[in-house]
Structures are given as C-alpha cells and as structure tokens.
Amino acid sequence: MTTNDHVDKAKRVDRAQYLICAVLAVVGVFLIVDALRLTAGFAKVDPVGPRAFPIAIGAVLILLAVILAVAIPRGSVGEADAGEDVDPEAPSDWRTVGLLVGLFVAVIVLVKPLGWVITGTLLFAGAVSVLGNRHWVRNIAIGLALSLVSFYAFYSGLGIPLPAGILDGIL
C-alpha cells in the first residue's frame, strides 16, 4: 500500500456511524432489560411467552451494532444507489431533522390528551409538510384518513385500543 492508499482509507472511515452503533446497542439492551421485567402471567395462552421476541430483537440489535463497529474502521461503506439523486457530501439539513424530532416529541406528549386520530393526523400531515410538500389541505386529508384507518385497524383488527383523547365517545 502506498501512502495515498492509507490517506484514502482514513478519509473513508465515517466516525459518525459509531453513533448508530451506540443507538443500536442501547436500544438492544433496553429491549432485553425491559423484556426480562415482563411477568409470565402477562400472556397465559402464549407458549413462547412475552419475553422471547423482545429478547431476540434486542440480541440481534446488539449483534448488528458489533458487526457495524467492526466494519467501520475497515472502511466498509455502503454504495449509493445509481438512481439516487442525493449528494453524500452535502451537509446535513439540521433544521428539517429538528422539526421532525420536535414533531415526534409533540405526538408523544399530545397522544393521550388529544387522541391518536388528531395527533396521527398532525404527525402524517406535519411530516410531509416539513419534508417539503405544500399541499396543506391534501396533507391533512390524507393524514386524517391514515389516522382513522390505523385507529380502527388496531381496535378492530388487533383488539388494541389506541387513545381516543378528546374524541372519546365520538369514534
């Protein structure tokens, strides 16, 4: 290897990927610890028990974090699709990221008092608006349709009631 090859390899190491490793590992540990707190009486008809899947998913996340952490210093970088029109060298749009994070936090805070249908509508319509779509009425209509469909799909299809909030008794 020449000196230029070492410099090129050093440039290819994207240290920001270590943050992804950390998030994967933390979420994996959280899933495992939280699953171990579940009691066996939680699901009496389930022969596998409520712990199996969260533990398996947590273990896979930790394994993926380790694999990625080993691959990063080796210069392993995914190739962009040929059809992508995204410039990987362009700086991050932190305003958009901040608005989306704020939107998710607002949904978390407001889902109980306002209910899923209203906050889901705000989530779907707000996300596409933050990402650049300026058809406000259409965004709200599609967001409302998605929220209502998901509300009744969870309630009727899965037997899981989502919060109705201020629309309790109407829905």
C-alpha atoms as a printed R data frame, in Angstrom:
    type eleno elety resid chain resno       x       y      z
1   ATOM     1    CA   MET     A     1   0.000   0.000  0.000
2   ATOM     2    CA   THR     A     2   1.191   3.450 -0.804
3   ATOM     3    CA   THR     A     3   0.870   6.477  1.422
4   ATOM     4    CA   ASN     A     4  -2.065   7.725 -0.676
5   ATOM     5    CA   ASP     A     5  -3.906   4.447 -0.108
6   ATOM     6    CA   HIS     A     6  -3.617   4.917  3.667
7   ATOM     7    CA   VAL     A     7  -4.851   8.511  3.379
8   ATOM     8    CA   ASP     A     8  -7.786   7.431  1.188
9   ATOM     9    CA   LYS     A     9  -8.735   4.691  3.663
10  ATOM    10    CA   ALA     A    10  -8.541   7.148  6.574
11  ATOM    11    CA   LYS     A    11 -10.847   9.539  4.721
12  ATOM    12    CA   ARG     A    12 -13.405   6.809  4.095
13  ATOM    13    CA   VAL     A    13 -13.910   5.998  7.780
14  ATOM    14    CA   ASP     A    14 -17.131   7.722  8.754
15  ATOM    15    CA   ARG     A    15 -16.877   8.117 12.502
16  ATOM    16    CA   ALA     A    16 -20.480   9.299 12.743
17  ATOM    17    CA   GLN     A    17 -21.513   5.695 12.131
18  ATOM    18    CA   TYR     A    18 -20.321   4.882 15.639
19  ATOM    19    CA   LEU     A    19 -23.321   6.870 16.901
20  ATOM    20    CA   ILE     A    20 -25.549   4.423 15.038
21  ATOM    21    CA   CYS     A    21 -23.684   1.556 16.722
22  ATOM    22    CA   ALA     A    22 -24.300   3.136 20.117
23  ATOM    23    CA   VAL     A    23 -28.009   3.689 19.439
24  ATOM    24    CA   LEU     A    24 -28.428   0.098 18.204
25  ATOM    25    CA   ALA     A    25 -26.674  -1.254 21.290
26  ATOM    26    CA   VAL     A    26 -28.620   0.951 23.729
27  ATOM    27    CA   VAL     A    27 -31.965   0.039 22.157
28  ATOM    28    CA   GLY     A    28 -30.971  -3.645 22.173
29  ATOM    29    CA   VAL     A    29 -30.019  -3.545 25.858
30  ATOM    30    CA   PHE     A    30 -33.205  -1.630 26.671
31  ATOM    31    CA   LEU     A    31 -35.348  -4.248 24.903
32  ATOM    32    CA   ILE     A    32 -33.650  -7.112 26.727
33  ATOM    33    CA   VAL     A    33 -33.836  -5.468 30.168
34  ATOM    34    CA   ASP     A    34 -37.455  -4.437 29.643
35  ATOM    35    CA   ALA     A    35 -38.397  -7.918 28.391
36  ATOM    36    CA   LEU     A    36 -36.863  -9.531 31.452
37  ATOM    37    CA   ARG     A    37 -39.216  -7.461 33.625
38  ATOM    38    CA   LEU     A    38 -42.325  -8.924 31.960
39  ATOM    39    CA   THR     A    39 -44.192 -11.392 34.094
40  ATOM    40    CA   ALA     A    40 -45.226 -14.814 32.850
41  ATOM    41    CA   GLY     A    41 -48.872 -14.038 33.642
42  ATOM    42    CA   PHE     A    42 -48.850 -11.298 31.034
43  ATOM    43    CA   ALA     A    43 -49.884 -13.723 28.267
44  ATOM    44    CA   LYS     A    44 -51.168 -17.003 29.640
45  ATOM    45    CA   VAL     A    45 -52.080 -18.576 26.291
46  ATOM    46    CA   ASP     A    46 -48.740 -17.888 24.616
47  ATOM    47    CA   PRO     A    47 -46.461 -20.961 24.770
48  ATOM    48    CA   VAL     A    48 -43.397 -18.889 23.872
49  ATOM    49    CA   GLY     A    49 -44.104 -16.191 26.426
50  ATOM    50    CA   PRO     A    50 -43.901 -12.441 26.159
51  ATOM    51    CA   ARG     A    51 -40.130 -12.296 26.616
52  ATOM    52    CA   ALA     A    52 -38.905 -14.268 23.618
53  ATOM    53    CA   PHE     A    53 -39.352 -11.778 20.795
54  ATOM    54    CA   PRO     A    54 -38.111  -8.632 22.575
55  ATOM    55    CA   ILE     A    55 -35.050 -10.553 23.791
56  ATOM    56    CA   ALA     A    56 -34.393 -11.917 20.299
57  ATOM    57    CA   ILE     A    57 -34.765  -8.491 18.688
58  ATOM    58    CA   GLY     A    58 -32.547  -6.913 21.367
59  ATOM    59    CA   ALA     A    59 -29.857  -9.554 20.821
60  ATOM    60    CA   VAL     A    60 -29.988  -9.026 17.049
61  ATOM    61    CA   LEU     A    61 -29.649  -5.256 17.514
62  ATOM    62    CA   ILE     A    62 -26.605  -5.709 19.754
63  ATOM    63    CA   LEU     A    63 -25.086  -8.161 17.256
64  ATOM    64    CA   LEU     A    64 -25.663  -5.702 14.396
65  ATOM    65    CA   ALA     A    65 -24.058  -2.917 16.450
66  ATOM    66    CA   VAL     A    66 -20.955  -5.070 16.972
67  ATOM    67    CA   ILE     A    67 -20.789  -6.059 13.298
68  ATOM    68    CA   LEU     A    68 -21.102  -2.428 12.217
69  ATOM    69    CA   ALA     A    69 -18.483  -1.325 14.764
70  ATOM    70    CA   VAL     A    70 -16.053  -3.887 13.328
71  ATOM    71    CA   ALA     A    71 -16.841  -2.896  9.729
72  ATOM    72    CA   ILE     A    72 -16.444   0.874 10.205
73  ATOM    73    CA   PRO     A    73 -12.666   1.049 10.748
74  ATOM    74    CA   ARG     A    74 -12.179  -1.324  7.821
75  ATOM    75    CA   GLY     A    75 -13.644   1.354  5.562
76  ATOM    76    CA   SER     A    76 -16.781  -0.594  4.783
77  ATOM    77    CA   VAL     A    77 -19.233   1.897  3.332
78  ATOM    78    CA   GLY     A    78 -22.498   1.149  1.611
79  ATOM    79    CA   GLU     A    79 -22.703   2.176 -2.006
80  ATOM    80    CA   ALA     A    80 -25.307   4.704 -3.027
81  ATOM    81    CA   ASP     A    81 -27.931   3.504 -5.461
82  ATOM    82    CA   ALA     A    82 -27.254   4.532 -9.021
83  ATOM    83    CA   GLY     A    83 -30.652   6.201 -9.177
84  ATOM    84    CA   GLU     A    84 -30.222   8.284 -6.030
85  ATOM    85    CA   ASP     A    85 -30.065  11.997 -6.578
86  ATOM    86    CA   VAL     A    86 -28.651  12.686 -3.118
87  ATOM    87    CA   ASP     A    87 -25.202  14.185 -2.755
88  ATOM    88    CA   PRO     A    88 -23.481  12.258  0.084
89  ATOM    89    CA   GLU     A    89 -21.033  15.121  0.506
90  ATOM    90    CA   ALA     A    90 -23.776  17.707  1.105
91  ATOM    91    CA   PRO     A    91 -24.120  18.994  4.679
92  ATOM    92    CA   SER     A    92 -26.962  17.750  6.848
93  ATOM    93    CA   ASP     A    93 -30.197  19.709  6.970
94  ATOM    94    CA   TRP     A    94 -30.406  20.083 10.741
95  ATOM    95    CA   ARG     A    95 -33.462  22.347 10.545
96  ATOM    96    CA   THR     A    96 -35.503  19.560  8.952
97  ATOM    97    CA   VAL     A    97 -34.161  16.995 11.405
98  ATOM    98    CA   GLY     A    98 -35.005  19.295 14.326
99  ATOM    99    CA   LEU     A    99 -38.532  19.926 13.062
100 ATOM   100    CA   LEU     A   100 -39.164  16.192 12.610
101 ATOM   101    CA   VAL     A   101 -37.808  15.402 16.080
102 ATOM   102    CA   GLY     A   102 -39.993  18.179 17.515
103 ATOM   103    CA   LEU     A   103 -42.979  16.729 15.687
104 ATOM   104    CA   PHE     A   104 -42.339  13.260 17.146
105 ATOM   105    CA   VAL     A   105 -41.956  14.717 20.649
106 ATOM   106    CA   ALA     A   106 -45.219  16.647 20.210
107 ATOM   107    CA   VAL     A   107 -47.002  13.439 19.202
108 ATOM   108    CA   ILE     A   108 -45.630  11.635 22.259
109 ATOM   109    CA   VAL     A   109 -46.801  14.436 24.566
110 ATOM   110    CA   LEU     A   110 -50.184  15.023 22.910
111 ATOM   111    CA   VAL     A   111 -51.357  11.497 22.031
112 ATOM   112    CA   LYS     A   112 -53.056  10.877 25.411
113 ATOM   113    CA   PRO     A   113 -54.942  14.184 25.765
114 ATOM   114    CA   LEU     A   114 -55.819  14.696 22.080
115 ATOM   115    CA   GLY     A   115 -56.011  11.060 20.975
116 ATOM   116    CA   TRP     A   116 -54.393   9.128 18.148
117 ATOM   117    CA   VAL     A   117 -56.636  10.385 15.348
118 ATOM   118    CA   ILE     A   118 -55.774  14.042 15.946
119 ATOM   119    CA   THR     A   119 -52.081  13.530 16.734
120 ATOM   120    CA   GLY     A   120 -51.711  10.980 13.941
121 ATOM   121    CA   THR     A   121 -53.173  13.495 11.512
122 ATOM   122    CA   LEU     A   122 -50.716  16.097 12.788
123 ATOM   123    CA   LEU     A   123 -47.869  13.584 12.518
124 ATOM   124    CA   PHE     A   124 -48.574  12.497  8.951
125 ATOM   125    CA   ALA     A   125 -49.505  15.939  7.626
126 ATOM   126    CA   GLY     A   126 -46.723  17.655  9.566
127 ATOM   127    CA   ALA     A   127 -44.022  15.225  8.424
128 ATOM   128    CA   VAL     A   128 -44.791  15.606  4.717
129 ATOM   129    CA   SER     A   129 -45.046  19.363  5.142
130 ATOM   130    CA   VAL     A   130 -41.676  19.534  6.907
131 ATOM   131    CA   LEU     A   131 -40.208  17.436  4.090
132 ATOM   132    CA   GLY     A   132 -41.394  19.973  1.526
133 ATOM   133    CA   ASN     A   133 -44.956  19.187  0.431
134 ATOM   134    CA   ARG     A   134 -47.046  22.369  0.384
135 ATOM   135    CA   HIS     A   135 -50.498  20.894 -0.358
136 ATOM   136    CA   TRP     A   136 -51.841  21.641  3.118
137 ATOM   137    CA   VAL     A   137 -55.445  20.503  2.658
138 ATOM   138    CA   ARG     A   138 -54.428  17.290  0.893
139 ATOM   139    CA   ASN     A   139 -51.784  16.574  3.563
140 ATOM   140    CA   ILE     A   140 -54.368  16.930  6.322
141 ATOM   141    CA   ALA     A   141 -56.957  14.839  4.447
142 ATOM   142    CA   ILE     A   142 -54.505  12.007  3.808
143 ATOM   143    CA   GLY     A   143 -53.189  12.241  7.382
144 ATOM   144    CA   LEU     A   144 -56.743  12.043  8.726
145 ATOM   145    CA   ALA     A   145 -57.529   9.047  6.517
146 ATOM   146    CA   LEU     A   146 -54.350   7.235  7.607
147 ATOM   147    CA   SER     A   147 -55.045   8.000 11.262
148 ATOM   148    CA   LEU     A   148 -58.621   6.782 11.114
149 ATOM   149    CA   VAL     A   149 -57.685   3.615  9.215
150 ATOM   150    CA   SER     A   150 -54.853   2.822 11.641
151 ATOM   151    CA   PHE     A   151 -57.078   3.635 14.656
152 ATOM   152    CA   TYR     A   152 -59.779   1.191 13.573
153 ATOM   153    CA   ALA     A   153 -57.271  -1.382 12.280
154 ATOM   154    CA   PHE     A   154 -55.663  -1.551 15.703
155 ATOM   155    CA   TYR     A   155 -59.009  -1.528 17.534
156 ATOM   156    CA   SER     A   156 -60.987  -3.922 15.329
157 ATOM   157    CA   GLY     A   157 -58.238  -5.959 13.716
158 ATOM   158    CA   LEU     A   158 -55.853  -6.400 16.625
159 ATOM   159    CA   GLY     A   159 -58.060  -5.640 19.608
160 ATOM   160    CA   ILE     A   160 -55.662  -2.901 20.746
161 ATOM   161    CA   PRO     A   161 -57.420   0.354 21.610
162 ATOM   162    CA   LEU     A   162 -55.440   3.463 20.736
163 ATOM   163    CA   PRO     A   163 -56.136   6.596 22.797
164 ATOM   164    CA   ALA     A   164 -59.258   8.407 21.610
165 ATOM   165    CA   GLY     A   165 -58.476  11.539 23.626
166 ATOM   166    CA   ILE     A   166 -60.972  14.362 23.233
167 ATOM   167    CA   LEU     A   167 -62.824  12.342 20.580
168 ATOM   168    CA   ASP     A   168 -63.749   9.656 23.130
169 ATOM   169    CA   GLY     A   169 -67.387   8.738 22.577
170 ATOM   170    CA   ILE     A   170 -67.319  10.021 19.009
171 ATOM   171    CA   LEU     A   171 -65.063   7.387 17.493
